[in-house]
Amino acid sequence: MKRYDIAILGAGPGGYVAALYAASQGKSVAIIERDRLGGVCLNWGCIPTKALIASSNVYNTIKRAGEFGISAPGAAIDFKKIKERKDGIVDKLIKGIESLLKAKEVDLIRGTGKLAGRQSIAVGSERIDADNIIIATGTRPLELPGFQFDKKRVLSSADMLDITELPQKLLIIGGGVNGCEYAYTYASLGVDVTVAEMMDRLLPTMDRELGKNMEMLLKKRGVKIMLKTALDNPPAEYDMVAVCVGRKFNTEGIGLEEAGVNTDKGQILVDKRLRTSVPGIYAIGDAVGGYMLAHIASHEGIVACDNILGRDTEIDYGSVPMCIYTEPQIASVGLTDVEAKKKGHSVKTSKASFRSLGKAHAMGEIEGFVKLVADSKSGTLLGAHIVGAEATTLIAEAAVFVKRRLKVDDIIEQIHAHPTLSEAFMEAAFSIKGRPIHSI
């Protein structure tokens, strides 16, 4: 029987990227998947939700067409076609992953895998032997007491992507990223939406100003917000309830305990090199907790492979971009001012409004700002937080500055193209130095 250099359990954004990365460097790789390639992100998360949001955005733009001198009467929502488009995009990308795995000679093994010792995975009656194993089994939506999923009235965040008809009244439990994106999307499509969040603000893990702006954004769309609210069961007045809080680790029944892999309440414990307690067994993605984001899972897959290849690489979570795809978009990287102060920094902040940008006016997108958080003594950029058009793309520039611990002066010295939205970084940098240009 063939023995592999690396066997990967799970073909989500962590597992399949690790497989392609290792194979591109001459390693023999097997990847085991019991469901659809691409995991939660491609099938029940990032990609299908963004496809729905894109349709919502087109509808919103058409309704604003008169502002741009365009007459576009008669726009109507065809949710069946919106869903067909979403499903088509997902299917196309799944086929793309399958083609890449085949082209790089990665063996795709279909079935449920379970560790069978330190260097083997059992898939049914088949045994996959490998020098190294990467566990990338991900997570699934967590049921709340009183809100058991039935795929009809009480739905998980994943179930929401399979509905065939729009509800009249939708209650969303959870005001985090997923809940806010769903609220924006379905409100834009004409649904009466309410969000219930148990904390005192939306986006409770992000910069406070971002949460305030999200609340204003959703209220403009007609969304009702209930903060400091915990519900015991689905209220009768809603014909659909979406539970968008919590994830459960997909680590039970995969042989972790038998293999000696240490866990904590289902979370696989790893070090900064993604090594588990068992030599030769690594774990990545949602299964290791922390940031449950597709781009983190993919990066962890690369770091795990680098360590297998002897490159002695540590994971760094200090500059992870966080993105929300409402309109306007929201994005964040690095520390908030509150977090920076807790870490002992002497903090200085500044904001540059999109209203100061010619490009924003030309686009008709003047809502928003760039907020910079810097150490007032060293000038090092500690964080950046954005509300506005294209925020999820703009954040990449700030992520590089935070990652490389560059200074506010470095932003000023970098010439930014005009007219662009990225000029907001330059404006905010000048402002933090006390030399604002397009603001008073």
N, C-alpha and C positions, 0 to 999 in steps of 0.2 A: 504494500500500500504506500502511496506517495506521502512523504513527510514534508511539511511546509516550514518556511522560515517564520511566518506569522499566520495565525488564525484569528479571525475577528468575529466576535459574536454580536451581531446587530449591524444593519446597513443603513442607519440614519446618517445625518450630516457629519457625525463624528466617525462612524465606522467606515462608510464608503470613501470618504476623503483620505482616511488613513490607508485604506487598501490601495487607492490609486497612487498615493504618495510613495508608499513602500515599493509597489510594483515598478514605478518609474525609475527606481534605483536598483533594479535587478533582483529584488527579493521575490521569492515564491509566496503567494498569498492566497488564502481561502477566506471567504466571507460567508457567514451563515445568517440567513434571514427567514423568519417565519411569515412575514407579512409583506407589505409593499416596500419596494426600494425607496429610499429617501426619508423614511421615518416620519415622525410627527411633523417636522418642518415642511416637507414637501407635500404631504398628503392631507394633514389635518391642522396645519398651523401657518407658518410664514407665507408660503406661496399662495395657497387658495384664498387666505384672507386678503392678501394684497391684490389679488385678481378682483375680488368683490369690491374692495376699496376703490380700485381703478374705475370700475363701472359707476360707483357712487360719485366719484370725482367728475367723470364726464357729464353725468346728469346735472351736478351742481354747476359746472361750467356753462352748460347750455342755458340754464336758468339765468345766468349772469350775462348772456351773450349781448344783451342790449347795451351794457356798459362799454363794450368794445365796438359798437356800431354795427352789430350783426343782428339780424332778425331771424329767430329760430323758433317759430311757434310749433306747437303740436308735439313736443317731446313727451314720450311716455315710457314707463318702465315695463319691460318684458322679463320677469324674473326667471322664467324658464330658460331664455337665451343667455341671461347673465350666468346662470348655473352651468349651462352647456359650455360657455366660454371658459369658465373657471376649471371645469373638469378636463377640458381639452388641453389647457396649459399644463395641468398636473400630469396627465398621461404622456404628453410630449417630453417633459423633463424626466420622467421615470425611464422612458425609452432611451433618453440620452445617457443616463447613468449606466443602464444595462449595456449600451454600446461601448462606453468607455471601459467598463470592467472587462468586457470581452476583448477589446483592442489591446489592453494592457495585460491580458492573459491571467486575470484574477479569476479563480474558480468560485462561482456563485453556487452555494449549496442551499437548497430550499428546505426548510423544516425548523423545528424547535430544538435549539442546542442546549446542552447541559455539560458543565465541566465534569470530566471523567479523570480526575487527577490533575497534576500540575502542568502537563503538556499534552492534554487531550481534551477534545470536545466530542460528546456523543450526540449524534443527530439520528434519532430512531435507532436502527440497528447498525448504522454506519459510525465509524470512529475516525475523527480527524485529528491527526497527530501534528504537533508544531513545536518548534523551539521556543516560541513566544506566543502569548495569547493576549489579545486586547478585548476587554469587555465594554460594549457600547450598547447596552440594552435599553437605555432611556427611561422615560416615565410615562404615566398616563394620568388623565384627569382624576382628581380626588372627589369622591362623593361626600357631601355634607349630611349630617344627621337631619332627617326630615326632608331631604331633597334627593331621593333616590332616582337615578336616571331611568327613564322609561322610553327615551327616543321619540316621545310624542309631545308631552307637555313640559316635562323637566329634562333638559338637555345639558350635556357637557359642552365645553368649548369646541370639541371635535364634532359632536353631533350637529352643532349649529351649521356646519358646512354642508350637511346633507339634506337640509330642509328643502322641500319642493315648492312651498308656498310661504309668502310673507305673513307673519302674524299681525293681528291688529294692535294688540297691546303686549309688549315684551318687557319683562323684568330681568335685569342683569344683576346677578349677585357678584360683587367684586368690582372695585374701581381702580384696579391696576391697569397694566398695559393692555392685556387682552380685553378686559371689560370695556375700557374706553374706546378701543378700536371697533369693537362690535357695536357699541352705542352710536358712534359716529356713522358707521356704515348703514345700519338699519334705519336710523333716524333720517339719513339722507335719502333713503328709498321710501320714505313716507310712513314708517312704522312709529307708533306712539311708544316711546322708550323711557323706562325709568331705571336708574342705576342705584343700587343699595350698597353702601360701603361702610364697614364697621369703624373705620378710623375717622379722624376729623377732617380729612381732605382726600381728594383723588391723588393717585400716583404717590402714595405715602413714602415710598423708598427713594424718591427723586427730589431734586431741588424744590423747595416750597413754592417758588414763583411759577414753576412749570405746572404744579398741581392747580394753582389758582387760575392759570391761563387755560388749562384743560377744562376746568369747570365752566369758565366763561364761554369757551368754544362750544361745548356741548349744549349749554343752555341756549345759545344762539340757534342751534339746530332744533330746539324744542324739547331737548332731553330734560327730564326731571331728575334731580339729584337728591338722594337721601343719605346724609352723612351720619356717623355715629349710630348706625342702624344694623342690628343683628336680628335676623328673622328665624323663626323655628320651623316654618313650613311655607309652601308656596301660597301667597294670597290668592283668593278666589277670583279677583278682578282681572288677572292676567291670563291670557290664553296660552302663553309660552313663557317659560323661565329658563334662563341660561346661567349655569353655574360656572363662573370664571375665576375660581380661587383654588389654589392648592394643586400639587402634583403628587403622585404616588410612585415610588421606585419600582421598576420592573426587574427586581432582583430576586424575588422569591422563586424557589424551585429550579434554580440554574446551577446548583451544586457548589455554591460559595462556601458554605460551612464545611462541607465534606473536603473541599480542597484546602481549607485553612485560611481563606480570605477573610480578613476582618471587616466587619460592617457595624454601623450604628443606626438602628431603626430602619434598616433597608438600604441606607446610603453606604456605598463602598468607600472605605477610607484609603486615601492615597497620599503620597508625598508630593513635593513640587515637581518631581519628574514623572508623575502619574503612575508610580509603582505602587502596587498593593503590598500587603504583608507577605505575599508569596513571590519569591524571585521568579522572574520570567512572565508574571501575570500583571498586566496593566489594566487600568480602567479610565474611561473618558466620558465626557458628555453629561447629560442629566443624571446618570447613575452615580456620579461622584458629588452631586449636590452643588451648592454655590450658584453661580450664574447659569441659569437654565436657558441658554441662548444657542442657536444653531452655529453662529460664528465662533463662539467659544468652543463648542464641541469639535468643530473642524480644526481649530488651532490646537486643541488638546490632542487630537489624533496625530497631527504633525509632530508635536513635541514628544509624544509617546514613541513614535517611530524613530525620531532622532536619537532618543535614548537607547532604543533597541539597536540602532546602528552605531552606538558608541560615541555619540556627540555630546553627551553630558549636558543636556539642555533643561532649564527650569522654566516653568510656566509663570507668567507675570500677568496678574489681573488688574494692574494699576491704571490701564488705559483702555478699558473695554467700552466701546461705543454702545449706548443704549438708545434705541430708536422707536418712535411711535408714528404710525403712518396716517394719522388724521390729516385734515386740512384746516388750518396750517399744521405742518408737521412739528414734532418735538424731538429733540435729540440732546444727549448729555454724555460727557466723558470726564473722568477724573473726579475730584472732590467737589462737594458743595461747600459754601462758605462755612456752614455749621460744622461739617466734617473736618474741614481744614483747621478750624479753631480747636476742635477737640484733639487734633494731632499736634497741637502746640505751635502752629504757624501764626505769625502776625499777618493778618489777612487784609487784602485790599481788593475791592470788586469794582467793576464798571459795566455799563450797558450801552450798547449802540442800537438804536431803533431802526427797523427796516424803513421807517418813514424818511430817514436821511439818505436812502439809497435811490439813485435814479432808476436802476434796473427794477427795483421793487415797484416803483410807480408805473413804469412801462408795462410790467406784468399784471398790474392791478392787484398786487399782493403786498400791501404795506403793513399788514398786521404782523407783529413779531419783533424779536430782538435777539442779539447775541450778548450773553453775560459771561464775563471772564472773572475767574477767581485766581489771584496771584499772591505769592508771598511778598509782603511789602518791603522786606529787607533785601532779599536776593533778587526779586523781580521774576522768579521762576513761576511759570504758568502751572497752576495746580488743577484747574478744571475749567470746562467751558460748557455752557448750557444754552440751547437755542430753541426758540419758538419762531416758526415762519416757514415760508415756502422753501422746499428743497433742503430743509434742516438735516434730513437723514443722509444727504450727500455731503453737505457742508461740514458735518462733524468730523469727517476724515482728516481734514487739515488740522483741526484742534487735537485730534488723537495723536498725530505725529508729534506735535509740540509737547503734549503731556508725556508721551512715552519717552521722548529724548530729553525731558527736563529742560527745555529751552525757555528763554526769557521773553518777557513782553517786548523788549527792544528788538528781539529777533523777528517778531511779527511786524513791527514798524519798518524794519529794514528790508523786509520782503516786499517787493513791488507787487501789488494786486491789480489784476486786469480790470479795466473799466469799460463798460458798466457791467458789474457782476454783483451778486449777493454776497460773495466772499469778502467784499470790501468792508463788510460789517466787522470782521475781525480787526482790520486795520483801524477802523474808527474807534472800536472799543479799546484797543491797545493805546492809541493816542489819549483817549479819555482817562485811562487808568494812570497815565503819566502826568495828568493835569494839563494836557495840551489838546483839548477836543477841537476838531476841525468843523464838521458839519452838524454840530450841536452846541448849545449854549451852556 
